[in-house]
Amino acid sequence: MKRVFLILFFTFSFCTCLRAGLDLQLTDCDIYSELKNKLSNNTNMVSKNYETFQEVKFKIKFYPMDKLTIWALFKAQYAQFHWGRDSKLLYVDAATAEYETTPVSKLMLGYINVNYSPYVAMSFPWVNSIFRGLSFEYNSYQFYMHVFAANNSENPDEANWDHPVTFDLDYRKNISRSFTRTENGVTVFRDLPSLWTGSKIRYAFRRNPWFTPDIAFIFFRENYLKKDNASGYWDVNANNIFGAEINFNLFDYITFKNTGAVTLNGTEKYNVRTNAFGPGRDDVRYTNTQTSRYFGGKLMLEINDMLAGTFGQYNTRGFCEYEKVESDYHPTYMNQNLDNRTINPYDTVFSGREGYWAGVEQNIGLGFFLGAGYQHYLFRKSWYHDFPDGAIFTEKQVTLKNEFIRQFRVFFIFQIQEMLKKTFPGGEKAMNSFYIRIQSDIVNNVYMELEYNRNKNYKKNYDEMMVKFLVWAW
């Protein structure tokens, strides 16, 4: 179906271009390579040495008429030990028609990139083929709006997950009791396209040296099907997620960043008896609909110069934040569920975590910043960490950053971790770890990055090293 859609799309696009006079551009060319080495001396962790990921892509843009742009993203991906390991073929990953309705707004038909919030739905530039549908975007200096309705094209391959599972999780399909029929006494459910919708509205007030607020509201609806015949059930999920971001500046050097979201979950439950009426003829019966509510969010205060310019340009930055993400709060595309291709400990949202984090950072000159921080969190049973009765976790940190030149930027963090209640995975009560990232813009169109994490994700003797290399043009 995807190939048919692309053939029709390009046929229409090419014919339109011929009538209007061919006008095309080659843009967004880049080669991204990554070498990830998992170094594990932990007998409970699998060591996958030299896992590689490579992506080559470029975009062709057509301009068949004024205000109309049609682009296609060509991509070749290779990932050793995972999907795509047997093929490096170049294919069309995404294609979209964009019509400029005003100088600051456009209507889009095709593949849609959705990036609303780390707590709701967060995509990345290389993830273009998740949603296929219609969207509208308005983006001016003060006002931003994005709305979309699309079918999700993701069908996770559970065989590639770290732990074998028995269920089939499909984001592309849904079922409905309204579209059932009976054949020889067996209820047959019809698969329907899973329609995902969302919107984000943001308003930035005009800058004021005393008080400048920035407000955003988010709605996201996700629909997906989970079949687990081995356990005897089907779940049809429809989650409505409401989020808000309220940020404001005081006196030009105090910043408040507040993010929160709530998931209203609705799940239709079905009991399944496999092969109840013969081979391949299952008995599927609706039982009930369950509803629940989950919350996640963070409050953050940041002071750009705690000492109000006492040391001139050598300012002292301070911050504190409080975060609470309930155990069952994990929207499908929340940041913890995406492969964001980094091991940066600051980039991930954890469900089942509640606590605070505070720190201070001092500019010591020559581009160096020295900092110290303290975390205190309560972990519960969650999507990734299993502490059913709760586990209190503390962490002391020392950080060092240097952004003196583009050719050499360093971020280093040393962490002293202690589990006051329960233990880390593997039975450890205390654990020291460190993380280092070195970034370099070698030349204008070449970027390189080295990352290393010792005792990754609080797992003893489980390390990861990653080398990234990006070359681009236009």
VEXLUMKE-417068 format. One record per residue (C-alpha): residue in one letter; residue number from 0; x, y, z. Coordinates in Angstrom, 3 decimals. Layout:
BEGIN
ATOM  aa    i         X         Y         Z
ATOM   A  NUM         X         Y         Z
...
***
This chain:
BEGIN
ATOM  aa    i         X         Y         Z
ATOM   M    0     0.000     0.000     0.000
ATOM   K    1     2.851     2.347     0.822
ATOM   R    2     4.493     1.706    -2.538
ATOM   V    3     1.232     2.285    -4.422
ATOM   F    4     0.751     5.576    -2.579
ATOM   L    5     4.256     6.710    -3.504
ATOM   I    6     3.892     5.706    -7.187
ATOM   L    7     0.633     7.644    -7.519
ATOM   F    8     2.111    10.591    -5.654
ATOM   F    9     5.159    10.834    -7.907
ATOM   T   10     3.140    10.269   -11.073
ATOM   F   11     0.918    13.194   -10.174
ATOM   S   12     3.906    15.316    -9.147
ATOM   F   13     5.859    14.597   -12.340
ATOM   C   14     2.906    15.320   -14.619
ATOM   T   15     2.238    18.561   -12.792
ATOM   C   16     5.873    19.596   -13.186
ATOM   L   17     5.837    18.872   -16.922
ATOM   R   18     2.788    21.065   -17.415
ATOM   A   19     4.181    23.920   -15.332
ATOM   G   20     7.794    23.720   -16.545
ATOM   L   21    10.250    21.584   -14.582
ATOM   D   22    11.747    23.353   -11.551
ATOM   L   23    13.476    21.118    -9.031
ATOM   Q   24    16.224    21.392    -6.460
ATOM   L   25    18.459    18.928    -4.679
ATOM   T   26    18.728    19.850    -0.986
ATOM   D   27    19.394    18.473     2.483
ATOM   C   28    22.109    16.026     1.465
ATOM   D   29    23.913    14.320     4.314
ATOM   I   30    25.644    11.160     5.414
ATOM   Y   31    25.257    10.180     9.057
ATOM   S   32    27.320     7.337    10.516
ATOM   E   33    27.356     5.948    14.009
ATOM   L   34    29.431     3.291    15.685
ATOM   K   35    28.106     2.120    19.039
ATOM   N   36    30.105    -0.239    21.212
ATOM   K   37    28.439    -1.790    24.246
ATOM   L   38    31.147    -2.974    26.624
ATOM   S   39    29.629    -5.260    29.229
ATOM   N   40    31.279    -7.309    31.944
ATOM   N   41    27.881    -7.767    33.547
ATOM   T   42    26.692   -11.353    33.156
ATOM   N   43    23.071   -10.142    33.134
ATOM   M   44    23.632    -7.738    30.236
ATOM   V   45    24.251    -8.690    26.631
ATOM   S   46    27.291    -7.068    25.057
ATOM   K   47    26.693    -6.082    21.428
ATOM   N   48    30.089    -4.956    20.244
ATOM   Y   49    30.381    -2.634    17.283
ATOM   E   50    26.742    -2.082    16.494
ATOM   T   51    26.658     0.227    13.482
ATOM   F   52    24.070     2.593    12.092
ATOM   Q   53    24.423     4.551     8.873
ATOM   E   54    22.066     6.802     6.987
ATOM   V   55    22.458     8.500     3.619
ATOM   K   56    19.727    10.867     2.521
ATOM   F   57    18.877    13.727     0.208
ATOM   K   58    15.745    15.651    -0.643
ATOM   I   59    14.403    16.624    -4.057
ATOM   K   60    12.052    19.595    -4.160
ATOM   F   61     9.660    20.384    -7.012
ATOM   Y   62     8.102    23.800    -7.548
ATOM   P   63     5.267    23.131   -10.011
ATOM   M   64     3.510    26.434    -9.313
ATOM   D   65     3.684    29.507    -7.148
ATOM   K   66     3.370    28.715    -3.416
ATOM   L   67     3.311    24.948    -4.008
ATOM   T   68     6.288    22.771    -3.070
ATOM   I   69     6.458    19.016    -3.482
ATOM   W   70     9.407    17.265    -1.908
ATOM   A   71    10.584    13.697    -1.607
ATOM   L   72    13.149    12.436     0.862
ATOM   F   73    15.359     9.642    -0.443
ATOM   K   74    17.087     7.599     2.224
ATOM   A   75    19.244     4.531     2.621
ATOM   Q   76    19.692     3.087     6.099
ATOM   Y   77    21.813     0.304     7.416
ATOM   A   78    21.786    -0.979    10.983
ATOM   Q   79    23.907    -3.990    11.841
ATOM   F   80    22.265    -6.487    14.252
ATOM   H   81    18.905    -4.738    13.801
ATOM   W   82    16.398    -3.863    11.085
ATOM   G   83    17.837    -3.136     7.662
ATOM   R   84    20.961    -5.207     8.254
ATOM   D   85    20.482    -7.113     4.978
ATOM   S   86    19.765    -4.155     2.708
ATOM   K   87    21.316    -0.815     1.838
ATOM   L   88    18.876     0.043    -0.952
ATOM   L   89    17.946     3.661    -1.563
ATOM   Y   90    14.222     4.264    -1.193
ATOM   V   91    11.722     7.074    -0.753
ATOM   D   92    11.237     7.521     2.975
ATOM   A   93     8.828    10.454     2.900
ATOM   A   94     7.051    12.686     0.408
ATOM   T   95     4.890    15.740     1.050
ATOM   A   96     3.089    18.480    -0.831
ATOM   E   97     3.191    21.865     0.918
ATOM   Y   98     1.014    24.794    -0.088
ATOM   E   99     1.861    28.223     1.297
ATOM   T  100    -1.502    29.678     2.305
ATOM   T  101     0.120    32.846     3.710
ATOM   P  102     3.759    33.929     4.147
ATOM   V  103     3.696    32.390     7.657
ATOM   S  104     1.428    29.357     7.171
ATOM   K  105     1.252    26.230     5.037
ATOM   L  106    -0.978    23.250     4.393
ATOM   M  107     0.739    19.866     4.101
ATOM   L  108    -0.373    16.566     2.603
ATOM   G  109     1.830    13.493     2.926
ATOM   Y  110     4.320    12.561     5.609
ATOM   I  111     4.132    14.691     8.732
ATOM   N  112     6.766    15.374    11.368
ATOM   V  113     5.292    15.833    14.862
ATOM   N  114     7.376    17.375    17.625
ATOM   Y  115     5.240    18.743    20.461
ATOM   S  116     6.922    18.001    23.789
ATOM   P  117     9.323    15.455    25.384
ATOM   Y  118     6.423    14.496    27.667
ATOM   V  119     3.805    14.084    24.915
ATOM   A  120     5.137    13.477    21.404
ATOM   M  121     8.704    14.085    20.338
ATOM   S  122    10.180    13.164    16.986
ATOM   F  123    13.589    13.850    15.520
ATOM   P  124    14.730    15.161    12.117
ATOM   W  125    15.517    11.683    10.780
ATOM   V  126    12.068    10.332    11.776
ATOM   N  127     9.907    11.500     8.882
ATOM   S  128     7.839     8.456     8.008
ATOM   I  129     5.760     7.876    11.152
ATOM   F  130     2.598     9.767    10.201
ATOM   R  131     0.859     9.941     6.818
ATOM   G  132    -1.940    12.437     6.496
ATOM   L  133    -2.860    16.104     6.548
ATOM   S  134    -1.522    18.974     8.650
ATOM   F  135    -1.611    22.744     8.890
ATOM   E  136     1.075    24.954    10.410
ATOM   Y  137     1.106    28.659    11.267
ATOM   N  138     4.334    30.151    12.585
ATOM   S  139     4.809    33.849    13.245
ATOM   Y  140     6.936    35.774    15.722
ATOM   Q  141     4.378    35.493    18.501
ATOM   F  142     1.925    32.780    17.522
ATOM   Y  143     2.491    29.153    16.529
ATOM   M  144    -0.147    26.559    15.662
ATOM   H  145     0.126    23.041    14.308
ATOM   V  146    -2.725    20.578    13.757
ATOM   F  147    -2.648    17.185    12.090
ATOM   A  148    -4.660    14.041    11.405
ATOM   A  149    -2.795    11.019    10.078
ATOM   N  150    -2.419     7.281    10.016
ATOM   N  151     0.509     5.886    11.965
ATOM   S  152     2.818     3.788     9.781
ATOM   E  153     4.746     2.135    12.630
ATOM   N  154     4.512    -1.601    13.212
ATOM   P  155     7.103    -2.424    15.882
ATOM   D  156     9.216    -5.521    15.372
ATOM   E  157     9.147    -7.060    18.820
ATOM   A  158    11.756    -9.621    17.762
ATOM   N  159    14.392    -6.866    17.889
ATOM   W  160    13.573    -5.840    21.453
ATOM   D  161    15.989    -6.653    24.242
ATOM   H  162    13.577    -9.035    25.984
ATOM   P  163    11.399   -11.525    24.025
ATOM   V  164     7.709   -10.708    24.216
ATOM   T  165     4.578   -12.632    23.270
ATOM   F  166     2.367    -9.747    22.187
ATOM   D  167     1.914    -8.036    18.833
ATOM   L  168     1.845    -4.250    19.194
ATOM   D  169     0.587    -2.486    16.075
ATOM   Y  170     0.271     1.298    15.814
ATOM   R  171    -1.105     1.144    12.256
ATOM   K  172    -4.288    -0.749    12.966
ATOM   N  173    -7.304    -0.594    15.198
ATOM   I  174   -10.473    -2.644    15.624
ATOM   S  175   -13.996    -1.568    16.430
ATOM   R  176   -17.060    -3.421    17.633
ATOM   S  177   -19.026    -1.374    15.118
ATOM   F  178   -17.361    -3.246    12.265
ATOM   T  179   -17.804    -6.876    13.259
ATOM   R  180   -19.551    -9.719    11.553
ATOM   T  181   -20.362   -13.324    12.426
ATOM   E  182   -19.194   -16.211    10.287
ATOM   N  183   -20.259   -19.721    11.319
ATOM   G  184   -20.770   -18.546    14.880
ATOM   V  185   -17.364   -16.857    15.068
ATOM   T  186   -17.094   -13.098    15.595
ATOM   V  187   -14.750   -11.574    13.017
ATOM   F  188   -13.193    -8.178    13.749
ATOM   R  189   -12.247    -5.851    10.926
ATOM   D  190    -8.919    -4.023    11.118
ATOM   L  191    -9.221    -0.289    10.606
ATOM   P  192    -6.526     2.340    10.000
ATOM   S  193    -5.425     3.829    13.297
ATOM   L  194    -6.044     7.578    13.076
ATOM   W  195    -3.784     9.740    15.255
ATOM   T  196    -4.553    13.423    15.733
ATOM   G  197    -2.917    16.318    17.546
ATOM   S  198    -2.483    20.037    17.873
ATOM   K  199    -0.151    22.504    19.547
ATOM   I  200    -0.906    26.182    20.058
ATOM   R  201     1.777    28.479    21.421
ATOM   Y  202     1.699    32.205    22.146
ATOM   A  203     4.788    34.235    23.054
ATOM   F  204     4.068    37.624    24.573
ATOM   R  205     6.115    40.641    23.572
ATOM   R  206     9.404    40.969    25.400
ATOM   N  207     9.309    42.941    28.627
ATOM   P  208    12.359    43.407    30.894
ATOM   W  209    10.222    42.639    33.958
ATOM   F  210     7.900    39.820    32.918
ATOM   T  211     7.674    37.926    29.608
ATOM   P  212     5.376    34.874    29.541
ATOM   D  213     5.202    32.132    26.928
ATOM   I  214     2.235    29.727    26.923
ATOM   A  215     1.510    26.571    24.918
ATOM   F  216    -1.336    24.042    24.925
ATOM   I  217    -1.095    20.552    23.455
ATOM   F  218    -3.616    17.885    22.514
ATOM   F  219    -2.540    14.472    21.252
ATOM   R  220    -4.682    11.407    20.588
ATOM   E  221    -3.069     8.025    20.027
ATOM   N  222    -4.801     4.816    18.939
ATOM   Y  223    -3.213     1.407    18.765
ATOM   L  224    -3.882    -2.300    19.076
ATOM   K  225    -2.121    -4.776    21.338
ATOM   K  226    -2.743    -8.480    20.789
ATOM   D  227    -1.411   -11.046    23.217
ATOM   N  228    -2.932   -14.384    22.296
ATOM   A  229    -0.518   -16.270    24.533
ATOM   S  230    -1.876   -14.379    27.555
ATOM   G  231    -5.446   -14.523    26.277
ATOM   Y  232    -6.316   -10.892    25.653
ATOM   W  233    -6.531    -8.028    23.174
ATOM   D  234    -6.329    -4.365    24.181
ATOM   V  235    -7.634    -1.553    21.990
ATOM   N  236    -6.151     1.689    23.330
ATOM   A  237    -7.382     5.229    22.735
ATOM   N  238    -5.458     7.791    24.795
ATOM   N  239    -6.292    11.488    24.918
ATOM   I  240    -3.297    13.485    26.147
ATOM   F  241    -3.610    17.097    27.257
ATOM   G  242    -0.460    19.096    27.901
ATOM   A  243     0.579    22.637    28.754
ATOM   E  244     3.820    24.609    28.847
ATOM   I  245     3.935    27.828    30.839
ATOM   N  246     7.280    29.599    30.705
ATOM   F  247     8.159    33.138    31.728
ATOM   N  248    11.158    35.369    32.406
ATOM   L  249    11.573    37.762    35.325
ATOM   F  250    14.029    40.678    35.215
ATOM   D  251    15.724    39.139    32.159
ATOM   Y  252    17.749    36.658    34.212
ATOM   I  253    15.240    34.473    36.078
ATOM   T  254    13.452    31.856    33.988
ATOM   F  255    10.567    29.569    34.956
ATOM   K  256     9.891    26.531    32.747
ATOM   N  257     6.799    24.520    33.614
ATOM   T  258     5.615    21.502    31.643
ATOM   G  259     2.753    19.167    32.466
ATOM   A  260     0.508    16.634    30.751
ATOM   V  261    -2.245    14.202    31.644
ATOM   T  262    -3.226    11.040    29.781
ATOM   L  263    -6.881    10.006    29.778
ATOM   N  264    -6.645     6.340    28.881
ATOM   G  265    -9.499     4.296    27.472
ATOM   T  266    -8.925     0.595    26.795
ATOM   E  267   -11.414    -1.855    25.313
ATOM   K  268   -10.646    -5.280    26.767
ATOM   Y  269   -11.180    -8.533    24.884
ATOM   N  270   -10.731   -12.138    26.001
ATOM   V  271    -9.192   -14.490    23.447
ATOM   R  272    -9.263   -18.278    23.171
ATOM   T  273    -6.951   -19.270    20.356
ATOM   N  274    -8.102   -21.976    17.939
ATOM   A  275   -11.368   -22.291    19.882
ATOM   F  276   -13.321   -23.100    16.691
ATOM   G  277   -10.533   -24.834    14.823
ATOM   P  278    -7.072   -23.910    13.524
ATOM   G  279    -6.793   -20.156    13.052
ATOM   R  280   -10.346   -19.554    14.304
ATOM   D  281   -10.103   -17.725    17.622
ATOM   D  282   -12.900   -16.892    20.019
ATOM   V  283   -12.626   -13.146    20.694
ATOM   R  284   -15.168   -11.611    23.074
ATOM   Y  285   -15.491    -8.046    24.318
ATOM   T  286   -15.532    -7.873    28.121
ATOM   N  287   -15.402    -4.235    29.265
ATOM   T  288   -13.867    -0.791    28.795
ATOM   Q  289   -11.393     0.470    31.380
ATOM   T  290   -10.568     4.122    31.926
ATOM   S  291    -7.712     5.668    33.891
ATOM   R  292    -5.713     8.877    34.251
ATOM   Y  293    -1.940     9.380    34.414
ATOM   F  294     0.167    12.495    34.925
ATOM   G  295     3.673    13.656    34.105
ATOM   G  296     5.438    16.990    34.296
ATOM   K  297     8.252    19.177    35.537
ATOM   L  298     8.711    22.565    37.219
ATOM   M  299    12.037    24.326    36.718
ATOM   L  300    13.587    27.569    37.970
ATOM   E  301    16.757    28.847    36.335
ATOM   I  302    18.792    31.914    37.353
ATOM   N  303    21.224    33.047    34.685
ATOM   D  304    23.363    35.057    37.109
ATOM   M  305    22.809    34.296    40.793
ATOM   L  306    25.293    36.971    41.916
ATOM   A  307    23.811    39.723    39.717
ATOM   G  308    26.951    40.496    37.770
ATOM   T  309    29.398    40.573    40.704
ATOM   F  310    32.057    38.827    38.614
ATOM   G  311    31.217    40.583    35.383
ATOM   Q  312    31.133    38.162    32.471
ATOM   Y  313    31.977    35.247    34.778
ATOM   N  314    28.402    34.669    35.778
ATOM   T  315    27.090    32.044    38.202
ATOM   R  316    24.137    30.053    36.937
ATOM   G  317    21.808    28.157    39.268
ATOM   F  318    18.813    25.906    38.694
ATOM   C  319    16.388    23.670    40.538
ATOM   E  320    13.621    21.474    39.206
ATOM   Y  321    10.900    19.188    40.481
ATOM   E  322     9.643    16.345    38.331
ATOM   K  323     6.852    13.829    38.771
ATOM   V  324     5.988    11.235    36.159
ATOM   E  325     3.583     8.529    37.250
ATOM   S  326     4.488     4.892    36.670
ATOM   D  327     1.934     4.248    33.938
ATOM   Y  328     2.479     7.557    32.162
ATOM   H  329     4.279     6.751    28.931
ATOM   P  330     2.738     8.089    25.705
ATOM   T  331     3.970     6.140    22.703
ATOM   Y  332     6.300     8.874    21.449
ATOM   M  333     7.382    10.341    24.756
ATOM   N  334    11.131    10.889    24.797
ATOM   Q  335    11.888     7.764    26.831
ATOM   N  336    10.479     5.511    24.132
ATOM   L  337    12.343     6.943    21.149
ATOM   D  338    15.770     5.847    20.040
ATOM   N  339    17.207     9.352    20.243
ATOM   R  340    20.648     8.101    19.244
ATOM   T  341    22.428     9.495    22.272
ATOM   I  342    23.469     8.429    25.752
ATOM   N  343    23.221    11.917    27.200
ATOM   P  344    21.691    11.431    30.688
ATOM   Y  345    19.848    14.773    30.462
ATOM   D  346    17.846    13.822    27.371
ATOM   T  347    15.550    11.143    28.754
ATOM   V  348    12.212    11.319    30.555
ATOM   F  349    11.653     8.420    32.980
ATOM   S  350     8.196     7.225    33.950
ATOM   G  351     7.735     6.241    37.574
ATOM   R  352    10.097     8.929    38.886
ATOM   E  353     9.433    11.739    41.351
ATOM   G  354    11.883    14.122    42.996
ATOM   Y  355    14.059    17.163    42.627
ATOM   W  356    17.350    18.210    41.083
ATOM   A  357    19.368    21.317    41.944
ATOM   G  358    22.698    22.628    40.779
ATOM   V  359    25.035    25.544    40.268
ATOM   E  360    27.407    26.342    37.407
ATOM   Q  361    30.286    28.810    37.465
ATOM   N  362    32.016    30.406    34.494
ATOM   I  363    35.742    30.119    35.296
ATOM   G  364    37.011    31.666    32.077
ATOM   L  365    38.490    30.493    28.778
ATOM   G  366    35.164    28.906    27.902
ATOM   F  367    35.142    26.585    30.941
ATOM   F  368    32.115    26.097    33.178
ATOM   L  369    32.440    24.126    36.423
ATOM   G  370    29.285    22.878    38.101
ATOM   A  371    27.906    20.792    40.955
ATOM   G  372    24.494    19.208    41.337
ATOM   Y  373    22.381    17.045    43.606
ATOM   Q  374    19.454    14.786    42.774
ATOM   H  375    16.953    13.075    45.053
ATOM   Y  376    14.356    10.870    43.367
ATOM   L  377    11.832     8.225    44.266
ATOM   F  378    11.617     5.509    41.609
ATOM   R  379     8.606     3.248    41.364
ATOM   K  380     7.628     0.411    39.054
ATOM   S  381     7.769     1.978    35.629
ATOM   W  382     8.208     1.382    31.940
ATOM   Y  383    11.969     0.796    32.248
ATOM   H  384    12.775     0.483    35.969
ATOM   D  385    11.107    -2.095    38.197
ATOM   F  386    10.909    -0.995    41.858
ATOM   P  387     7.391    -2.149    42.876
ATOM   D  388     7.637    -0.813    46.441
ATOM   G  389     9.566     2.324    45.559
ATOM   A  390    13.283     3.056    45.719
ATOM   I  391    14.918     6.262    46.962
ATOM   F  392    17.843     7.335    44.845
ATOM   T  393    20.371    10.152    45.357
ATOM   E  394    23.099    11.419    43.101
ATOM   K  395    25.889    13.952    43.551
ATOM   Q  396    27.358    15.391    40.382
ATOM   V  397    30.373    17.337    39.228
ATOM   T  398    30.249    18.753    35.715
ATOM   L  399    32.780    20.448    33.472
ATOM   K  400    31.958    22.092    30.156
ATOM   N  401    33.998    23.913    27.567
ATOM   E  402    32.547    25.660    24.536
ATOM   F  403    35.540    27.846    23.815
ATOM   I  404    35.937    26.897    20.151
ATOM   R  405    33.684    25.082    17.712
ATOM   Q  406    36.392    22.547    16.934
ATOM   F  407    36.515    21.248    20.499
ATOM   R  408    33.561    21.272    22.887
ATOM   V  409    33.561    19.050    25.957
ATOM   F  410    30.850    18.057    28.402
ATOM   F  411    31.865    15.842    31.334
ATOM   I  412    29.802    14.675    34.291
ATOM   F  413    30.930    12.508    37.208
ATOM   Q  414    28.141    10.955    39.275
ATOM   I  415    28.196     9.498    42.787
ATOM   Q  416    25.022     7.449    43.080
ATOM   E  417    23.471     5.782    46.094
ATOM   M  418    20.268     3.819    46.534
ATOM   L  419    18.941     4.619    50.005
ATOM   K  420    16.080     2.175    49.674
ATOM   K  421    16.295    -0.967    47.534
ATOM   T  422    19.234    -1.551    45.201
ATOM   F  423    20.274    -0.869    41.653
ATOM   P  424    19.786    -3.594    39.039
ATOM   G  425    22.327    -6.244    39.957
ATOM   G  426    22.100    -5.689    43.714
ATOM   E  427    24.413    -2.677    44.031
ATOM   K  428    23.720    -0.123    46.768
ATOM   A  429    26.205     2.487    45.558
ATOM   M  430    27.687     3.140    42.185
ATOM   N  431    29.971     5.713    40.600
ATOM   S  432    29.687     6.523    36.939
ATOM   F  433    30.727     9.167    34.473
ATOM   Y  434    29.639    10.459    31.102
ATOM   I  435    31.677    12.419    28.591
ATOM   R  436    30.769    13.943    25.251
ATOM   I  437    33.222    15.633    22.865
ATOM   Q  438    31.795    17.572    19.932
ATOM   S  439    33.649    19.063    17.003
ATOM   D  440    32.659    21.011    13.894
ATOM   I  441    35.743    19.957    11.996
ATOM   V  442    34.845    22.184     9.061
ATOM   N  443    31.613    23.951     8.162
ATOM   N  444    29.951    20.838     6.732
ATOM   V  445    31.531    18.109     8.848
ATOM   Y  446    30.515    17.280    12.415
ATOM   M  447    31.929    14.632    14.723
ATOM   E  448    30.949    13.527    18.205
ATOM   L  449    32.322    11.057    20.729
ATOM   E  450    30.264     9.872    23.710
ATOM   Y  451    31.143     7.473    26.474
ATOM   N  452    29.019     6.380    29.415
ATOM   R  453    30.379     4.320    32.326
ATOM   N  454    27.806     2.131    34.137
ATOM   K  455    25.032     3.181    31.773
ATOM   N  456    21.482     3.422    33.165
ATOM   Y  457    22.734     2.560    36.667
ATOM   K  458    23.833    -0.907    35.596
ATOM   K  459    27.157    -2.069    37.014
ATOM   N  460    29.871    -2.873    34.446
ATOM   Y  461    27.631    -1.944    31.520
ATOM   D  462    29.271     0.761    29.435
ATOM   E  463    28.585     2.304    26.075
ATOM   M  464    30.760     4.230    23.659
ATOM   M  465    29.426     5.986    20.594
ATOM   V  466    31.115     7.733    17.684
ATOM   K  467    29.012     9.906    15.395
ATOM   F  468    30.004    11.432    12.101
ATOM   L  469    27.861    13.738     9.966
ATOM   V  470    28.663    15.259     6.588
ATOM   W  471    26.106    17.479     4.889
ATOM   A  472    25.635    19.982     2.103
ATOM   W  473    23.161    22.686     1.245
***
